[in-house]
């Protein structure tokens, strides 16, 4: 694979600020955060609960609007997009994996993973869904509701949903937080593979085992990035 840091980054955040509440006791969730993520990169954003890592992912994922700073995704200045255009842009370019899965309870596994294709039609949607479900060991569960699945199966379903549209960027917020080690390793293997084939992956985590699977780690504290390291992916 070519150098993952060559060319323009998939995501570029510059001096992002996000503040909750008002004076005299505002919470500064993001305090001048700047970050770049390139194609082929698996980045872990680390730190304790409340440090701002989830807010950073939600902001990069266009689910929160920053109070200040600049954000570019796939060379697009997000501030130039209307709210409706941001929604379609997000569907085309960003996939999400959440700790609490966020599956639609009245849809079965196959229907859940096909949800992104309602906003962004995909010619091979059914075939791709079946292929990914097979790869995740979920082929026999495609007609089951989320309530009939284990936590690991629900998270793998959520990961298939995130991968459906082949997004430029995957954002995973504590994706192993509710999983046993076997299922956590499965999810991390697929996230690592997605970066290896050219996708960009950003994972927020305080799980040391998950951190060590990433090729690069940044440490957050009190809304700021306070450290980083570059290491090889741990297998």
Phi and psi restraints in degrees (value plus and minus 20) as a CYANA .aco file:
   2 UNK   PHI     -92.6   -52.6
   2 UNK   PSI     147.2   187.2
   3 UNK   PHI     -76.2   -36.2
   3 UNK   PSI     101.6   141.6
   4 UNK   PHI     -87.9   -47.9
   4 UNK   PSI     -32.3     7.7
   5 UNK   PHI    -121.7   -81.7
   5 UNK   PSI     -13.5    26.5
   6 UNK   PHI     -96.7   -56.7
   6 UNK   PSI     126.6   166.6
   7 UNK   PHI      57.3    97.3
   7 UNK   PSI    -193.4  -153.4
   8 UNK   PHI     -92.2   -52.2
   8 UNK   PSI     125.9   165.9
   9 UNK   PHI     -90.9   -50.9
   9 UNK   PSI     133.6   173.6
  10 UNK   PHI     -88.7   -48.7
  10 UNK   PSI     -59.0   -19.0
  11 UNK   PHI    -152.1  -112.1
  11 UNK   PSI     115.6   155.6
  12 UNK   PHI    -156.2  -116.2
  12 UNK   PSI      93.1   133.1
  13 UNK   PHI    -128.7   -88.7
  13 UNK   PSI     113.3   153.3
  14 UNK   PHI    -149.6  -109.6
  14 UNK   PSI      97.2   137.2
  15 UNK   PHI      32.3    72.3
  15 UNK   PSI      24.7    64.7
  16 UNK   PHI     -90.2   -50.2
  16 UNK   PSI     115.9   155.9
  17 UNK   PHI    -148.0  -108.0
  17 UNK   PSI     118.0   158.0
  18 UNK   PHI    -161.6  -121.6
  18 UNK   PSI     103.7   143.7
  19 UNK   PHI    -143.1  -103.1
  19 UNK   PSI     111.3   151.3
  20 UNK   PHI    -125.6   -85.6
  20 UNK   PSI     119.0   159.0
  21 UNK   PHI      61.8   101.8
  21 UNK   PSI    -199.4  -159.4
  22 UNK   PHI    -148.0  -108.0
  22 UNK   PSI     146.7   186.7
  23 UNK   PHI     -77.9   -37.9
  23 UNK   PSI     125.5   165.5
  24 UNK   PHI    -113.3   -73.3
  24 UNK   PSI     -17.6    22.4
  25 UNK   PHI    -149.0  -109.0
  25 UNK   PSI      37.5    77.5
  26 UNK   PHI     -92.3   -52.3
  26 UNK   PSI     133.3   173.3
  27 UNK   PHI    -125.7   -85.7
  27 UNK   PSI      96.7   136.7
  28 UNK   PHI    -109.0   -69.0
  28 UNK   PSI      77.9   117.9
  29 UNK   PHI     -98.8   -58.8
  29 UNK   PSI     -55.0   -15.0
  30 UNK   PHI    -149.4  -109.4
  30 UNK   PSI     107.1   147.1
  31 UNK   PHI    -146.5  -106.5
  31 UNK   PSI      69.0   109.0
  32 UNK   PHI      39.4    79.4
  32 UNK   PSI      30.0    70.0
  33 UNK   PHI    -106.6   -66.6
  33 UNK   PSI     106.1   146.1
  34 UNK   PHI    -143.7  -103.7
  34 UNK   PSI     116.8   156.8
  35 UNK   PHI    -180.5  -140.5
  35 UNK   PSI     123.3   163.3
  36 UNK   PHI    -145.7  -105.7
  36 UNK   PSI     123.0   163.0
  37 UNK   PHI    -152.4  -112.4
  37 UNK   PSI     109.3   149.3
  38 UNK   PHI    -127.5   -87.5
  38 UNK   PSI     140.7   180.7
  39 UNK   PHI     -77.9   -37.9
  39 UNK   PSI     119.5   159.5
  40 UNK   PHI      62.8   102.8
  40 UNK   PSI     -12.2    27.8
  41 UNK   PHI    -127.2   -87.2
  41 UNK   PSI     119.3   159.3
  42 UNK   PHI    -135.8   -95.8
  42 UNK   PSI      85.5   125.5
  43 UNK   PHI    -130.4   -90.4
  43 UNK   PSI     112.1   152.1
  44 UNK   PHI    -125.9   -85.9
  44 UNK   PSI     107.8   147.8
  45 UNK   PHI    -119.9   -79.9
  45 UNK   PSI      95.1   135.1
  46 UNK   PHI    -133.4   -93.4
  46 UNK   PSI     141.1   181.1
  47 UNK   PHI     125.6   165.6
  47 UNK   PSI     146.4   186.4
  48 UNK   PHI     -92.0   -52.0
  48 UNK   PSI     146.8   186.8
  49 UNK   PHI     -76.3   -36.3
  49 UNK   PSI     117.0   157.0
  50 UNK   PHI      66.8   106.8
  50 UNK   PSI     -15.8    24.2
  51 UNK   PHI    -102.1   -62.1
  51 UNK   PSI     -33.3     6.7
  52 UNK   PHI      92.5   132.5
  52 UNK   PSI     -20.9    19.1
  53 UNK   PHI     -87.3   -47.3
  53 UNK   PSI     -59.0   -19.0
  54 UNK   PHI     -88.4   -48.4
  54 UNK   PSI     -59.8   -19.8
  55 UNK   PHI     -80.8   -40.8
  55 UNK   PSI     -58.4   -18.4
  56 UNK   PHI     -82.6   -42.6
  56 UNK   PSI     -65.9   -25.9
  57 UNK   PHI     -84.3   -44.3
  57 UNK   PSI     -62.5   -22.5
  58 UNK   PHI     -85.1   -45.1
  58 UNK   PSI     -52.8   -12.8
  59 UNK   PHI     -92.5   -52.5
  59 UNK   PSI     -66.6   -26.6
  60 UNK   PHI     -81.0   -41.0
  60 UNK   PSI     -53.6   -13.6
  61 UNK   PHI    -102.9   -62.9
  61 UNK   PSI     -14.0    26.0
  62 UNK   PHI      46.8    86.8
  62 UNK   PSI       4.1    44.1
  63 UNK   PHI    -117.4   -77.4
  63 UNK   PSI     -34.7     5.3
  64 UNK   PHI    -149.1  -109.1
  64 UNK   PSI     121.3   161.3
  65 UNK   PHI    -114.2   -74.2
  65 UNK   PSI     106.6   146.6
  66 UNK   PHI     -89.5   -49.5
  66 UNK   PSI     133.0   173.0
  67 UNK   PHI    -100.1   -60.1
  67 UNK   PSI     -42.1    -2.1
  68 UNK   PHI    -180.5  -140.5
  68 UNK   PSI     142.9   182.9
  69 UNK   PHI      83.2   123.2
  69 UNK   PSI     154.4   194.4
  70 UNK   PHI    -141.0  -101.0
  70 UNK   PSI     126.9   166.9
  71 UNK   PHI    -159.3  -119.3
  71 UNK   PSI     107.8   147.8
  72 UNK   PHI    -142.8  -102.8
  72 UNK   PSI     114.8   154.8
  73 UNK   PHI    -145.8  -105.8
  73 UNK   PSI     106.9   146.9
  74 UNK   PHI      30.6    70.6
  74 UNK   PSI      26.5    66.5
  75 UNK   PHI      46.7    86.7
  75 UNK   PSI      -9.0    31.0
  76 UNK   PHI    -123.5   -83.5
  76 UNK   PSI     104.1   144.1
  77 UNK   PHI     -92.2   -52.2
  77 UNK   PSI      94.0   134.0
  78 UNK   PHI     -85.4   -45.4
  78 UNK   PSI     -50.1   -10.1
  79 UNK   PHI     -82.6   -42.6
  79 UNK   PSI     -40.7    -0.7
  80 UNK   PHI    -101.9   -61.9
  80 UNK   PSI     -28.1    11.9
  81 UNK   PHI    -116.9   -76.9
  81 UNK   PSI     118.6   158.6
  82 UNK   PHI     -89.2   -49.2
  82 UNK   PSI     141.9   181.9
  83 UNK   PHI     -75.0   -35.0
  83 UNK   PSI     -61.4   -21.4
  84 UNK   PHI     -88.2   -48.2
  84 UNK   PSI     -57.9   -17.9
  85 UNK   PHI     -89.4   -49.4
  85 UNK   PSI     -53.3   -13.3
  86 UNK   PHI     -81.2   -41.2
  86 UNK   PSI     -58.3   -18.3
  87 UNK   PHI     -82.7   -42.7
  87 UNK   PSI     -66.4   -26.4
  88 UNK   PHI     -90.2   -50.2
  88 UNK   PSI     -56.2   -16.2
  89 UNK   PHI     -83.5   -43.5
  89 UNK   PSI     -62.3   -22.3
  90 UNK   PHI     -81.1   -41.1
  90 UNK   PSI     -64.2   -24.2
  91 UNK   PHI     -81.6   -41.6
  91 UNK   PSI     -55.3   -15.3
  92 UNK   PHI     -97.0   -57.0
  92 UNK   PSI     -49.5    -9.5
  93 UNK   PHI    -139.6   -99.6
  93 UNK   PSI     -35.7     4.3
  94 UNK   PHI    -151.6  -111.6
  94 UNK   PSI     112.8   152.8
  95 UNK   PHI    -135.0   -95.0
  95 UNK   PSI     124.2   164.2
  96 UNK   PHI    -138.3   -98.3
  96 UNK   PSI     122.9   162.9
  97 UNK   PHI    -151.2  -111.2
  97 UNK   PSI     100.5   140.5
  98 UNK   PHI    -129.8   -89.8
  98 UNK   PSI     134.5   174.5
  99 UNK   PHI     -79.6   -39.6
  99 UNK   PSI     -57.2   -17.2
 100 UNK   PHI    -116.6   -76.6
 100 UNK   PSI      -3.3    36.7
 101 UNK   PHI      53.3    93.3
 101 UNK   PSI     -69.3   -29.3
 102 UNK   PHI      37.5    77.5
 102 UNK   PSI      19.4    59.4
 103 UNK   PHI    -101.6   -61.6
 103 UNK   PSI     132.3   172.3
 104 UNK   PHI    -102.1   -62.1
 104 UNK   PSI      97.0   137.0
 105 UNK   PHI     -84.5   -44.5
 105 UNK   PSI     -47.3    -7.3
 106 UNK   PHI    -114.3   -74.3
 106 UNK   PSI     -16.7    23.3
 107 UNK   PHI    -125.4   -85.4
 107 UNK   PSI     124.1   164.1
 108 UNK   PHI     -97.6   -57.6
 108 UNK   PSI     159.0   199.0
 109 UNK   PHI     -77.2   -37.2
 109 UNK   PSI     -70.3   -30.3
 110 UNK   PHI     -82.1   -42.1
 110 UNK   PSI     -62.6   -22.6
 111 UNK   PHI     -85.1   -45.1
 111 UNK   PSI     -58.2   -18.2
 112 UNK   PHI     -82.1   -42.1
 112 UNK   PSI     -64.0   -24.0
 113 UNK   PHI     -94.0   -54.0
 113 UNK   PSI     -37.9     2.1
 114 UNK   PHI    -107.8   -67.8
 114 UNK   PSI     -27.8    12.2
 115 UNK   PHI     -73.4   -33.4
 115 UNK   PSI     -64.4   -24.4
 116 UNK   PHI     -79.4   -39.4
 116 UNK   PSI     -46.6    -6.6
 117 UNK   PHI     -96.1   -56.1
 117 UNK   PSI     -28.6    11.4
 118 UNK   PHI     -90.4   -50.4
 118 UNK   PSI     -56.9   -16.9
 119 UNK   PHI    -105.9   -65.9
 119 UNK   PSI     -48.5    -8.5
 120 UNK   PHI    -156.4  -116.4
 120 UNK   PSI      68.5   108.5
 121 UNK   PHI     -75.3   -35.3
 121 UNK   PSI     124.5   164.5
 122 UNK   PHI    -150.5  -110.5
 122 UNK   PSI     105.3   145.3
 123 UNK   PHI     -83.1   -43.1
 123 UNK   PSI     -53.2   -13.2
 124 UNK   PHI    -127.6   -87.6
 124 UNK   PSI      12.1    52.1
 125 UNK   PHI     -76.5   -36.5
 125 UNK   PSI     -71.5   -31.5
 126 UNK   PHI     -84.0   -44.0
 126 UNK   PSI     -64.3   -24.3
 127 UNK   PHI     -85.0   -45.0
 127 UNK   PSI     -60.6   -20.6
 128 UNK   PHI     -86.9   -46.9
 128 UNK   PSI     -61.3   -21.3
 129 UNK   PHI     -81.0   -41.0
 129 UNK   PSI     -65.6   -25.6
 130 UNK   PHI     -84.5   -44.5
 130 UNK   PSI     -59.1   -19.1
 131 UNK   PHI     -83.7   -43.7
 131 UNK   PSI     -67.0   -27.0
 132 UNK   PHI     -87.3   -47.3
 132 UNK   PSI     -58.7   -18.7
 133 UNK   PHI     -83.1   -43.1
 133 UNK   PSI     -58.0   -18.0
 134 UNK   PHI     -83.2   -43.2
 134 UNK   PSI     -65.2   -25.2
 135 UNK   PHI     -82.2   -42.2
 135 UNK   PSI     -52.1   -12.1
 136 UNK   PHI    -108.9   -68.9
 136 UNK   PSI     -16.2    23.8
 137 UNK   PHI      52.3    92.3
 137 UNK   PSI       9.0    49.0
 138 UNK   PHI    -136.5   -96.5
 138 UNK   PSI      -9.5    30.5
 139 UNK   PHI     -77.6   -37.6
 139 UNK   PSI     -56.3   -16.3
 140 UNK   PHI    -102.1   -62.1
 140 UNK   PSI     -22.5    17.5
 141 UNK   PHI    -132.7   -92.7
 141 UNK   PSI     -11.5    28.5
 142 UNK   PHI     -83.2   -43.2
 142 UNK   PSI     -43.7    -3.7
 143 UNK   PHI    -121.7   -81.7
 143 UNK   PSI      -7.0    33.0
 144 UNK   PHI    -111.7   -71.7
 144 UNK   PSI     128.0   168.0
 145 UNK   PHI    -100.2   -60.2
 145 UNK   PSI     137.3   177.3
 146 UNK   PHI     -74.2   -34.2
 146 UNK   PSI     -55.5   -15.5
 147 UNK   PHI     -85.8   -45.8
 147 UNK   PSI     -36.3     3.7
 148 UNK   PHI    -116.2   -76.2
 148 UNK   PSI     -15.0    25.0
 149 UNK   PHI    -127.6   -87.6
 149 UNK   PSI     133.9   173.9
 150 UNK   PHI     -94.2   -54.2
 150 UNK   PSI     148.6   188.6
 151 UNK   PHI     -78.9   -38.9
 151 UNK   PSI     -61.8   -21.8
 152 UNK   PHI     -83.9   -43.9
 152 UNK   PSI     -60.0   -20.0
 153 UNK   PHI     -87.4   -47.4
 153 UNK   PSI     -57.6   -17.6
 154 UNK   PHI     -85.4   -45.4
 154 UNK   PSI     -61.0   -21.0
 155 UNK   PHI     -89.0   -49.0
 155 UNK   PSI     -57.3   -17.3
 156 UNK   PHI     -86.0   -46.0
 156 UNK   PSI     -55.3   -15.3
 157 UNK   PHI     -83.2   -43.2
 157 UNK   PSI     -63.9   -23.9
 158 UNK   PHI     -81.9   -41.9
 158 UNK   PSI     -55.9   -15.9
 159 UNK   PHI     -88.8   -48.8
 159 UNK   PSI     -61.6   -21.6
 160 UNK   PHI     -78.4   -38.4
 160 UNK   PSI     -65.4   -25.4
 161 UNK   PHI     -76.9   -36.9
 161 UNK   PSI     -62.9   -22.9
 162 UNK   PHI     -85.3   -45.3
 162 UNK   PSI     -50.6   -10.6
 163 UNK   PHI    -106.5   -66.5
 163 UNK   PSI     -32.9     7.1
 164 UNK   PHI     -74.0   -34.0
 164 UNK   PSI     -65.5   -25.5
 165 UNK   PHI    -113.1   -73.1
 165 UNK   PSI      -6.8    33.2
 166 UNK   PHI      32.3    72.3
 166 UNK   PSI      35.8    75.8
 167 UNK   PHI     -87.7   -47.7
 167 UNK   PSI     135.5   175.5
 168 UNK   PHI     -86.7   -46.7
 168 UNK   PSI     -50.9   -10.9
 169 UNK   PHI    -156.1  -116.1
 169 UNK   PSI     110.2   150.2
 170 UNK   PHI    -127.9   -87.9
 170 UNK   PSI     108.7   148.7
 171 UNK   PHI    -133.3   -93.3
 171 UNK   PSI     100.1   140.1
 172 UNK   PHI    -141.4  -101.4
 172 UNK   PSI      93.4   133.4
 173 UNK   PHI    -120.9   -80.9
 173 UNK   PSI      87.4   127.4
 174 UNK   PHI      28.4    68.4
 174 UNK   PSI      33.9    73.9
 175 UNK   PHI     -88.7   -48.7
 175 UNK   PSI     -35.8     4.2
 176 UNK   PHI    -126.4   -86.4
 176 UNK   PSI     -15.4    24.6
 177 UNK   PHI     -81.8   -41.8
 177 UNK   PSI     -50.1   -10.1
 178 UNK   PHI    -129.3   -89.3
 178 UNK   PSI      -2.5    37.5
 179 UNK   PHI    -135.7   -95.7
 179 UNK   PSI     132.1   172.1
 180 UNK   PHI     -94.6   -54.6
 180 UNK   PSI     152.4   192.4
 181 UNK   PHI     -82.9   -42.9
 181 UNK   PSI     -58.8   -18.8
 182 UNK   PHI     -83.6   -43.6
 182 UNK   PSI     -67.1   -27.1
 183 UNK   PHI     -90.1   -50.1
 183 UNK   PSI     -55.1   -15.1
 184 UNK   PHI     -80.7   -40.7
 184 UNK   PSI     -64.0   -24.0
 185 UNK   PHI     -82.8   -42.8
 185 UNK   PSI     -58.4   -18.4
 186 UNK   PHI     -81.0   -41.0
 186 UNK   PSI     -67.8   -27.8
 187 UNK   PHI     -83.3   -43.3
 187 UNK   PSI     -64.3   -24.3
 188 UNK   PHI     -85.0   -45.0
 188 UNK   PSI     -57.1   -17.1
 189 UNK   PHI     -79.5   -39.5
 189 UNK   PSI     -63.3   -23.3
 190 UNK   PHI     -92.3   -52.3
 190 UNK   PSI     -56.4   -16.4
 191 UNK   PHI     -83.7   -43.7
 191 UNK   PSI     -64.2   -24.2
 192 UNK   PHI     -82.2   -42.2
 192 UNK   PSI     -62.2   -22.2
 193 UNK   PHI     -82.7   -42.7
 193 UNK   PSI     -58.6   -18.6
 194 UNK   PHI     -82.5   -42.5
 194 UNK   PSI     -57.1   -17.1
 195 UNK   PHI     -90.3   -50.3
 195 UNK   PSI     -55.4   -15.4
 196 UNK   PHI     -85.2   -45.2
 196 UNK   PSI     -48.3    -8.3
 197 UNK   PHI    -115.4   -75.4
 197 UNK   PSI      -9.1    30.9
 198 UNK   PHI      94.8   134.8
 198 UNK   PSI     -26.8    13.2
 199 UNK   PHI     -97.8   -57.8
 199 UNK   PSI     142.6   182.6
 200 UNK   PHI    -125.3   -85.3
 200 UNK   PSI     113.9   153.9
 201 UNK   PHI    -147.4  -107.4
 201 UNK   PSI     108.6   148.6
 202 UNK   PHI    -141.9  -101.9
 202 UNK   PSI     103.2   143.2
 203 UNK   PHI    -142.2  -102.2
 203 UNK   PSI     104.4   144.4
 204 UNK   PHI    -110.5   -70.5
 204 UNK   PSI     108.8   148.8
 205 UNK   PHI    -179.4  -139.4
 205 UNK   PSI     132.4   172.4
 206 UNK   PHI    -138.6   -98.6
 206 UNK   PSI      -6.8    33.2
 207 UNK   PHI    -104.7   -64.7
 207 UNK   PSI      94.3   134.3
 208 UNK   PHI     -80.7   -40.7
 208 UNK   PSI     -58.6   -18.6
 209 UNK   PHI     -82.1   -42.1
 209 UNK   PSI     -60.8   -20.8
 210 UNK   PHI     -87.0   -47.0
 210 UNK   PSI     -61.1   -21.1
 211 UNK   PHI     -74.3   -34.3
 211 UNK   PSI     -62.3   -22.3
 212 UNK   PHI     -94.1   -54.1
 212 UNK   PSI     -30.2     9.8
 213 UNK   PHI    -100.7   -60.7
 213 UNK   PSI     -37.9     2.1
 214 UNK   PHI    -100.1   -60.1
 214 UNK   PSI     133.5   173.5
 215 UNK   PHI    -100.6   -60.6
 215 UNK   PSI     -43.0    -3.0
 216 UNK   PHI    -163.9  -123.9
 216 UNK   PSI     125.9   165.9
 217 UNK   PHI    -150.6  -110.6
 217 UNK   PSI     118.1   158.1
 218 UNK   PHI    -140.8  -100.8
 218 UNK   PSI     123.5   163.5
 219 UNK   PHI    -127.2   -87.2
 219 UNK   PSI     109.3   149.3
 220 UNK   PHI    -130.4   -90.4
 220 UNK   PSI     128.6   168.6
 221 UNK   PHI    -173.9  -133.9
 221 UNK   PSI     107.5   147.5
 222 UNK   PHI      32.9    72.9
 222 UNK   PSI      22.8    62.8
 223 UNK   PHI      62.4   102.4
 223 UNK   PSI     -17.0    23.0
 224 UNK   PHI    -140.5  -100.5
 224 UNK   PSI     133.1   173.1
 225 UNK   PHI    -104.1   -64.1
 225 UNK   PSI      99.3   139.3
 226 UNK   PHI    -133.4   -93.4
 226 UNK   PSI     -21.2    18.8
 227 UNK   PHI    -195.6  -155.6
 227 UNK   PSI     142.2   182.2
 228 UNK   PHI    -176.5  -136.5
 228 UNK   PSI     139.5   179.5
 229 UNK   PHI    -168.1  -128.1
 229 UNK   PSI     135.8   175.8
 230 UNK   PHI    -139.7   -99.7
 230 UNK   PSI      94.8   134.8
 231 UNK   PHI    -153.9  -113.9
 231 UNK   PSI     146.1   186.1
 232 UNK   PHI     -92.6   -52.6
 232 UNK   PSI     133.6   173.6
 233 UNK   PHI     -79.4   -39.4
 233 UNK   PSI     114.3   154.3
 234 UNK   PHI    -111.5   -71.5
 234 UNK   PSI     112.3   152.3
